């Protein structure tokens, strides 16, 4: 299990490399949720998501020889950009195996950060390609199944507690589970009475299925629009953290998530991905549980959504 010391060390190492993102109070969001509510704006992080935290922390741990070999990863978007950016800043070559269905804005940004992209037919083929490159000597930077990566993501939890020490509930979306593992480890170590709520969408609910089965379960496919939650399977590492540290995992639907996305854009002026907007849907489900003095934080994990996607979401779900 991740320790608080590991996450504090990560915070020290990352200083000056990533943004310390704002924790923004929103009167409109507070009124909607019936409690004092904040957005932790990782959508304003470098590359538009939380991913550079873990990528930098992993790359900083590599030996000189490992850095010369270069890094490799599989990603449907945000991890690719985070690793590509961090690798360029540290002078490490990066190769990303990405499914052919990856939206063009993710591909363009990853290339612009200087990484090589290998397109594969699907996410499983991307993992196979990464195994081949690993065997050839490149260092794997896994998007979630790595304590160093998760510790980097956990620095968000430290920042939340620094800025909102009265926080009672933190809503965190789950893809493979590295983000919530790190955040929960940090928050629970300092404030064990705080509630950590994980959020997934139907069709990208690998963690909820793993919890039900008692072990990681591979999804037959990702059908949710929340593509950046689309890990086909969680890991033993992240499942163990969620079991031990997360109070509840909520699964919400795409339609409600899109409605939340547009509401947040219109009322808070922040453009979030479906993978982040889903946290609002989960928080609304808990209205009847609110207690006087509750302080809620919704982790806005990313904002990499294209104008084309927005138009498609509105046409499909809003009308």
N, C-alpha and C positions, 0 to 999 in steps of 0.2 A: 504494500500500500504506500501511496505517496505520503511523505512527511511534510510538515510545515517548513522544516529547515530546507528541504529540497526546493520548495516553491519560493522561499525567501532568497535563496541563492540565485534562482532563476531571475527574480526581480532585480537583483544587483547586477547580474550579467547583461540584462537587457536594457539597462538604463542608457539612454541616448540612441538606441537602435530602433525603438518602436515608440509610438505616441502613448502618452498616458491619457487615455481617452476620457471625455467628460462624462459625468453622471448628472443627467439633466432632469430636474423636477418638471413635471407637466401638470398644470392645473386642469387641463381638459382630460387628460388620462386619469388623474386622481378622481375627478367627478364621475367618470365613466365606471371606475372600479370600486368606488366607495371607500377609498383609503389613500393615504399619501403615496404617490407612485412616481417612479423614476425610470428613465431609460439609460442604460449603460451603453454608450454610443460607440461600440466597436465597428459600426458601419463607417466611422470616421478614421479607423485605423489605416495605416499604410496598406495599400492594395485593396481597401474596401472591406476587409474582414479581419477577424482575430488571428488568422492563420500565421502571420509572420512571427508571432510570439514563440510558438512552438518550433517553427522552422529555424529561427535564429538560434534558439537554445540548443537544438540538436547539432547544428553545424558548428557552433562554438565549442562543442565537446570533442570534435574530431581531431585526430592527430594530423600533423603536417602531411604525412603520407596519405592518409585517408582523404584529406582535402584535395590532394593532387589527383586521386582516383576519380573524384567527382561524386555527385549525389544523384539518386534516382528515386522516383516516386510515382504512384498512380493517383489520379485525381480526376474528378468531374468538373473542377473549376477553381474553387477558392484555395485549396491546398496547393494547387499548381502555381497560382499567382504568388502566394505567400512564400513558397520555397524558391521560386524563380527570383523574386525580389531579394530575399535574404542571401541567396547564393551569389547574386551579382554584387551585392554590397561587400561580401566577404571574399570575393575573388575565387569562388568555387564554381565549376561547371555543373549544370543541372540538366537532367533529361527527364521529361515527363511523359508517361504513357497515359493517353487520354482516350476515352471512347469517342467514336466518330459522331455520336449524338451531342457532344458537348457544344453549347451555344457559341456562336462565333465571337461574341464579346470576350468570353473567357479565353478562347484560343488566341485572339489578337493580343490581349493584355499579357498573357504568359510569354508569347514570343517577344513582345516589346520589352519585357524584363530580361531578355537575353537567353532564355532556356530553349533547348531543343525539344520538339514535340514529336512523339510517335503516336499516330492515330491507330486505334484498334477497333475491331467490329463492335465490341461491347466491353463492359467493365471487367468481366472475367478474363477476357483476352488481354486486357491491360495489366492485370495482376500477373498473368503468365509472362508477359514481356518484361515486367520488372524483375521477376525471378531470373530470367535469362541475363539481364544486365547486372544483377547482383553477382551472379556466378562469374561474370567477366571482371569483377573487381569494384564496381560502383557501390557506394554506401546507401543503403535504404533509409529514407526519411519517411517513416510510416505516418499516415495522417492522424492516427489515434492510438495504435497499439505500441506505444513507446513511452516509458516513464519520463524521459527528458522532454519529449513533445508535450505531454500532458502537464508537466510542471510549468512549462512556459505558458500554456493556456491558463494555468491556475493563478498566475499573477493578476488576472482580472478579478479574482475573488478578493485578493488583498486590496486592490484599489477600491472595490465596492465598500469594503469595511472601513477603509480610511475615510471615504467621502460620506458614507451613510452608516455610522456605527449603530444606529437604531433599527437597521433593517431586520424585518421578521420573515420575509419570504423572498426567495430569489428564483425566478423562472428562467430556465436554461434549455435551449433546444438540444436535441440529441441526433447526431448522425451516426458516427461510430462510437461515440462516447468519450473521446479524449477531453473535450472541452468541459463537459459536466464533471468528469472525474477530477480534473484539476481544480475547478472552481469549488466543488463540494469539499474536497480535501482541505482547501484553504479556509473556507468559511466555517466548516464544522470544527476545525482545530481551534479557531479563535472564539467562535460563538456557536457552540453546539446546539443551542435551543433554536437557532434559525432554521426555517424550513427550506429545503431545496426541492424544487419541482421540475422534473424533466418533461420535455414536450416533444412529441413526434407527430407526424401526419400519417393518415391512413395511406398505405402503399409505400411508406418509408419508415416502418415501425419495427425495425430489427431489434431494438432494445426491449420493447414491450413483449415481443414474441419470445425473446431469450429469457426474460423473467418468468413468463408463463411456463416455458419448457424446462427451466432450470439449467440451461446451457445455451451457448450461441447457436442460433438457427439461421441458415442461409435463406434469404428471400428469393423466391423464384424470379422476381423482377421488380424494378422500381416503377410504380405507377403514379406516384404523387408528383405534383408540379414543383414541390420543394426539392429540387434536384440536389442541392448541396446537403441535404439530409440523407442522400441515397447510398449510404454504405450497405453493401449486400449482406453484411454480417458484422455483428459486434465481436469483441474479443473477450477472452477469459479475463484479461486485465481490466477492461472497462466494465464488464459485467460485475466483477467483484466489487469495484468501487461504487457502482450504482446500488447494488444490494446493501452495502454497508452504510452508505452515506446519503442516499437520495430518499426523500420521504414518500414520493409518489411520482409515477410516470403517467402522463395524460396524453392520449392520442386524439387528435382533432382532425376535421375534414378540410379538404382543399377550399371549398366554397367559402366557409367561414374565415379561413386564413386570408383569402384574397380580399374579402370585405374589410378585414382588419388592416390589411396592407394599405388599402386606399384611404381608410379613415385616418391612419397614422400619418400618411402623406399629407392629407388635407388639413389635419388639426395640429400636428406637431412639426410639419415641414421636413420630416426625415423620410427618405426613401429607403425602405427595408426590403430585403428578400423575403419570400414566403417562409424560408427557414427561420427567420427572426420574427416575422409578424404573427406566426402561430402562437407565440408566447402570450399575446394579448387574448387570444381565444381561450387558452387554458386558464388565464387569470380571471376571465369573466365567469367561467364555470364555478369558481370558488366564491362568488359573491355572498352566498348564504353562510359562509364560514368566517366572514370578516369579524374581527374584534376591534374595539376602540384602540387606537394607537398603532394599528398595523402599518408597517412601511414596506412597500413592495418595490422590487427591482426587476424589470424585464430586461434581459440581456439581448440587446440588438446586435446579434453576432455578425451580421453582414448586410451590405447594401448593393451587391453586384447584380442588379437586374437591369436588363436592357429596355429601351423604349419599345422595341418590338414585342418583348415579353409582356410589358404592361398593357399594350393594346390587346394582345391575345387573351390575357387574364380578364380584362374588362368585357371583351366580347363573349367569352365563354361563361363567366360566372356572374357578371353584373348586369349585362344587357344594355 
